[in-house]
Amino acid sequence: MRLGTVITLASAAVGLASAEVWVPVQNDAVYSLPDGRGQPCSGTGAMPLGLECPRKGDMAVSDCHSGLETFDDVTRGYTFFAKIKTGVP
């Protein structure tokens, strides 16, 4: 294996290790969680797949609009996991 290939593979591995997970927050924006925090709050059943939610000070990465309280792209407080009503019977 050539040195350039090894460096490229090592760079790819570092990129994967520092991946982020995008988590939408109801009536708010989408936030980025560092991968190291654990499984994000999500799921479709009675029990979530994970419990990690955006924390105070986390930055929004998408869907940040002037009508939102967090329009400056920073969470004001801690979010929490809760089953939401979807309107689907």
Buried (B, 14 or more C-beta within 10 A) or exposed (E): EEEEEEEEEEEEEEEEEEEEBEBEBEEBBBBBBEBEBEBBBBBEEEEBEBBBBBEEEBBBBEEBEEEBEBEEBBBEEEBEBEEEEEEEE
